[in-house]
Amino acid sequence: MVGPTQKALESRLAEGSLQVDESQLHAAEALDRLAADLRSVSPALWPFSPKSLRGVYLFGPVGRGKSMLMDMFFAAAPITPKLRVHFQPFMAQVHALIGVWRSGDAAARRTTFGAAPIFRPWGDDPIAPVADRLARQARLLCFDEFEVVDIADAMILGRLFDALFERGVTLVATSNRPPGGLYEDGLNRQLFLPFITMLKARLEIVEVAGRRDYRIDRLRAAGTWFAPLEAAARARFDALWDDMKAGATEAPAKIEVLGRLLSFPRSCGGLLRAEFAALCAQPLGSRDYLALTARFHTLFIESVPRLGPERRDEARRLGLLVDALYEARARLVILAEDEPDRLYPAGERSFEFQRAASRLEEMRSAIWLDSAR
């Protein structure tokens, strides 16, 4: 019997928006196996006898359709409540909850976590109350772009997910790395290894490694620089954004940098779409832009104006943003008033801006797209 993920994939193949990829078909089969398992669990019994099912871990190079497949599965998954989230914002929420537990008074704890369950009372360790709260939020948890680089994340993941599995949470994840490659060369990695063992035992590991990076194909075909700021260029820019999303749902993105929260209304997996004003007319700096490149592999920046001497600060920030994207080997799509070398032709440090203009030219080339991450 063909499951919902395979049906959605076959529909996309029939309409010509995808080409047959055996690794994607294999991944769809694994996800549909999980969908069938989820249908077999009675919702009425779950709060009293929670059961964590064997989840799915999709890994492989970027642009092979992992996020698309997970979104197809998530849309049809026969379970509630369910949550689809990027891994980094999820961990930011976890650390915030741990902070509330450790620093909050009794009233703050009750407001955030409710009353402790009688059959499983909480102690001083924050993992149990955090896991209880997350389990109430989602019986199915779908992570996009699972990547562990932070020692603070690495040191709590094993205990946190052991507690979530105990509470019946089922996990689906996408990642560029196999489980054994997570937190590679990280500090005290030996303490992280039991979590890798847990993932391998609890999840079906499926490689999605077709030969084509579909995102690069789309970027090559459409181009990555759209100018001037007219309806025709904007229509092409919008069409490329929709094509790169591949039917996935947009969501707001929030990134914490040194205690400040950066908010953007439009993101989709590793894609971010933002106005030039939100990125360069605000008091942002290199740390902020580095945080963006750590979170997103492709930025769509719209409404980039031609800058004059009175907007030198915006030109400087655009240069810093381009430097961060360049060093991170990220992809960049821009809707601008003019070509790169005419964006800031005169003004303070306009000569130095020519380095940014040169990098912008390089980043729109086929060679760059092939080598970007």
Residue pairs with C-beta under 8 A, 6 or more apart in sequence:
2 10
2 32
3 28
3 29
3 31
3 32
3 33
3 35
3 36
4 32
4 35
4 72
4 73
4 75
4 76
5 28
5 31
5 32
5 35
5 69
5 72
5 73
5 76
6 25
6 28
6 29
6 32
8 72
8 75
8 76
9 18
9 24
9 25
9 28
9 69
9 72
12 18
12 247
13 19
13 20
17 246
18 24
18 65
18 214
19 212
21 64
21 65
21 210
21 212
22 210
23 60
23 64
23 207
23 208
23 209
23 210
24 64
24 65
24 69
24 208
24 210
26 206
27 56
27 58
27 66
27 69
27 206
27 208
28 69
28 72
28 73
30 56
30 204
30 206
31 56
31 69
31 70
31 72
31 73
31 172
32 73
33 204
34 53
34 54
34 55
34 56
34 73
34 170
34 172
34 204
35 73
35 76
35 77
35 78
37 53
37 54
38 53
38 77
38 78
38 79
38 140
38 170
39 78
41 51
41 53
41 79
43 79
43 80
46 139
46 168
50 135
50 166
50 167
50 168
50 169
51 168
52 164
52 165
52 166
52 167
52 168
52 169
52 170
52 202
53 170
54 202
54 203
54 204
55 170
55 171
55 172
55 173
55 202
55 203
55 204
56 73
56 172
56 173
56 203
56 204
56 206
57 146
57 171
57 172
57 173
57 175
57 179
57 199
57 203
57 204
57 205
57 206
58 66
58 69
58 70
58 172
58 173
58 174
58 175
58 206
58 207
58 208
59 66
59 174
59 175
59 176
59 177
59 178
59 179
59 205
59 206
59 207
59 208
60 66
60 176
60 207
60 208
60 209
60 210
61 176
61 209
61 213
62 176
62 213
62 215
62 270
62 297
62 373
63 212
63 213
63 214
63 215
63 216
64 208
64 209
64 210
64 212
64 213
64 214
65 208
65 210
65 214
65 246
66 174
66 175
66 208
67 144
67 145
67 174
67 246
67 248
67 269
67 270
68 246
68 247
68 248
69 174
69 208
70 84
70 142
70 144
70 172
70 174
71 84
71 247
71 248
71 249
72 247
73 142
73 172
74 82
74 84
74 140
74 142
74 172
77 140
79 139
79 140
79 170
80 139
81 136
81 137
81 138
81 139
81 140
82 138
82 139
82 140
82 141
82 142
83 137
83 138
83 140
83 141
83 142
84 142
84 144
85 141
85 142
85 143
85 144
86 143
86 144
86 145
86 253
86 267
86 269
86 295
87 143
87 144
87 145
87 146
87 147
87 173
88 145
88 147
88 255
88 294
88 295
89 253
89 254
89 255
90 143
91 150
91 153
92 254
92 256
94 130
94 134
94 156
94 160
95 152
97 112
97 113
97 126
97 129
97 130
97 133
97 134
98 126
98 130
98 156
100 108
100 109
100 112
100 113
101 109
101 112
101 113
101 126
101 129
101 130
102 126
104 112
109 129
112 133
113 122
113 129
113 130
113 132
113 133
114 133
116 122
116 129
117 132
120 128
120 132
122 128
122 129
122 132
127 156
127 159
127 160
127 163
128 163
130 160
130 163
131 160
131 163
131 164
131 166
131 167
132 167
134 141
134 164
134 169
135 164
135 167
135 168
135 169
138 169
139 168
139 169
139 170
140 169
140 170
140 172
141 164
141 169
141 170
141 171
141 172
142 171
142 172
142 173
143 171
143 172
143 173
143 174
144 173
144 174
144 269
144 270
145 174
145 175
145 176
145 269
145 270
146 173
146 174
146 175
146 182
147 175
147 176
147 177
147 182
148 154
148 157
148 182
148 183
148 186
148 192
149 183
149 186
149 294
151 186
151 187
151 188
154 183
154 186
154 188
154 189
154 191
154 192
154 195
155 188
155 191
155 192
157 192
157 195
158 192
158 194
158 195
158 198
161 171
161 195
161 198
162 198
164 171
165 171
165 198
165 202
171 202
171 203
172 203
173 203
175 182
177 184
178 205
178 207
179 196
179 199
179 200
179 203
179 205
180 196
182 192
182 195
182 196
183 189
183 192
186 192
199 205
214 246
215 244
215 298
215 331
216 369
216 370
218 240
218 243
218 244
219 240
219 244
219 331
219 333
219 369
220 366
220 369
222 236
222 239
222 240
222 243
223 236
223 364
224 331
224 332
224 333
224 334
224 363
224 364
224 369
225 333
225 334
225 336
225 339
225 340
225 360
225 364
226 233
226 234
226 236
226 237
226 333
226 334
226 335
226 336
227 233
227 335
227 336
227 337
227 338
227 339
228 336
228 337
228 338
229 303
229 305
229 335
229 336
229 337
233 335
234 302
234 335
237 300
237 302
237 333
237 335
240 300
240 333
241 271
241 273
241 300
241 333
244 268
244 271
244 298
245 268
245 271
248 268
248 269
249 268
250 266
250 267
250 268
251 267
251 268
252 263
252 264
252 265
252 266
252 267
253 263
253 264
253 266
253 267
253 272
253 295
253 296
254 261
254 262
254 263
254 264
255 261
255 262
255 291
255 292
255 295
256 262
257 287
257 288
257 291
258 287
262 284
262 288
262 291
262 292
264 272
264 273
264 274
264 278
266 272
266 273
266 274
267 273
267 296
270 295
270 296
270 297
270 298
271 296
271 297
271 298
271 299
271 300
272 292
272 295
272 296
272 298
272 299
272 300
273 299
273 300
273 302
274 299
274 300
274 301
274 302
275 301
275 302
275 303
276 301
276 302
276 303
276 304
276 305
276 314
276 318
277 303
279 301
279 317
279 318
279 321
280 314
280 317
280 318
280 321
281 314
281 317
284 317
285 317
285 320
286 320
286 323
286 324
289 320
289 321
289 323
289 324
289 325
290 324
290 328
292 299
292 321
292 324
293 324
293 325
293 327
293 328
293 330
294 328
296 330
297 330
297 331
297 372
297 373
298 330
298 331
298 332
298 333
299 325
299 330
299 331
299 332
299 333
300 333
300 334
300 335
301 332
301 333
301 334
301 335
302 334
302 335
303 335
304 318
304 334
304 335
304 336
304 337
304 343
305 311
305 336
305 337
306 337
306 338
306 342
306 343
306 344
306 345
307 314
307 315
307 318
307 343
307 344
307 347
308 346
308 347
309 346
309 347
309 348
310 347
311 347
312 347
312 348
312 349
315 343
315 344
315 347
315 349
315 350
315 353
316 349
318 343
318 344
318 353
318 356
319 352
319 353
319 355
319 356
322 332
322 356
322 359
322 360
322 363
323 356
323 359
325 332
325 363
326 359
326 362
326 363
328 373
329 371
329 372
329 373
330 372
330 373
331 363
331 369
331 372
332 360
332 363
332 364
334 360
336 343
337 343
340 356
340 357
340 358
340 360
340 361
341 354
341 357
341 361
343 353
343 357
344 350
344 353
344 357
362 368
363 372
